[in-house]
């Protein structure tokens, strides 16, 4: 299993009227692939936020492998 960091991102407008990307939540998961990590993170995000669909609080998901020195 590999460890992945999954970020739930949202576009918002700032006070100056410019669009900014913010991270709504970061989840670390152990999974066999990026796709599996995404699904596990979606479930965890929905549970912690009391949602039935992750896209109610985020626009997109970014998945990156966690780099740990060996």
C-alpha positions as CSV (number, residue, x, y, z in Angstrom):
1,X,0.0,0.0,0.0
2,X,1.1,3.5,-0.7
3,X,0.2,6.7,1.2
4,X,-1.5,9.5,-0.6
5,X,-2.4,13.1,0.3
6,X,-5.8,14.1,-1.0
7,X,-6.8,17.7,-1.1
8,X,-10.4,19.0,-1.6
9,X,-10.1,22.3,-3.5
10,X,-12.6,25.1,-3.9
11,X,-12.5,28.3,-6.0
12,X,-13.7,31.4,-4.1
13,X,-13.8,35.1,-4.8
14,X,-11.7,37.3,-2.5
15,X,-12.5,40.8,-1.3
16,X,-10.6,42.3,-4.2
17,X,-12.8,40.4,-6.7
18,X,-10.0,38.0,-7.7
19,X,-10.6,34.3,-7.8
20,X,-8.5,32.2,-5.3
21,X,-8.1,28.5,-4.8
22,X,-8.4,27.3,-1.2
23,X,-8.1,23.9,0.3
24,X,-11.3,22.8,2.1
25,X,-9.8,19.7,3.6
26,X,-6.7,17.5,3.5
27,X,-6.9,13.8,4.0
28,X,-4.1,11.2,4.2
29,X,-5.0,7.7,3.2
30,X,-3.2,4.4,2.5
31,X,-4.4,2.9,-0.8
32,X,-3.3,0.7,-3.6
33,X,-3.7,3.4,-6.3
34,X,-4.6,7.0,-6.8
35,X,-8.1,6.1,-7.8
36,X,-8.6,4.0,-4.6
37,X,-7.1,6.9,-2.6
38,X,-9.6,9.3,-4.1
39,X,-12.6,7.1,-3.3
40,X,-11.4,6.5,0.3
41,X,-10.8,10.2,0.8
42,X,-14.3,11.1,-0.6
43,X,-15.9,8.8,1.9
44,X,-13.9,10.2,4.8
45,X,-14.5,13.8,3.7
46,X,-18.3,13.2,3.5
47,X,-18.3,11.6,7.0
48,X,-16.4,14.4,8.7
49,X,-18.4,17.1,7.0
50,X,-21.8,15.4,7.3
51,X,-22.3,15.4,3.5
52,X,-23.8,13.0,1.1
53,X,-21.7,14.4,-1.9
54,X,-18.2,15.8,-1.6
55,X,-18.8,18.3,-4.4
56,X,-21.1,20.3,-2.2
57,X,-18.1,21.8,-0.5
58,X,-15.3,21.4,-3.1
59,X,-14.8,21.9,-6.8
60,X,-12.1,19.4,-7.4
61,X,-9.7,16.9,-5.8
62,X,-5.9,16.8,-6.0
63,X,-4.2,13.5,-5.2
64,X,-0.4,13.4,-4.6
65,X,1.8,10.6,-3.3
66,X,3.1,11.2,0.1
67,X,6.9,11.4,-0.1
68,X,8.6,9.9,3.0
69,X,12.4,9.6,3.1
70,X,13.7,6.1,3.4
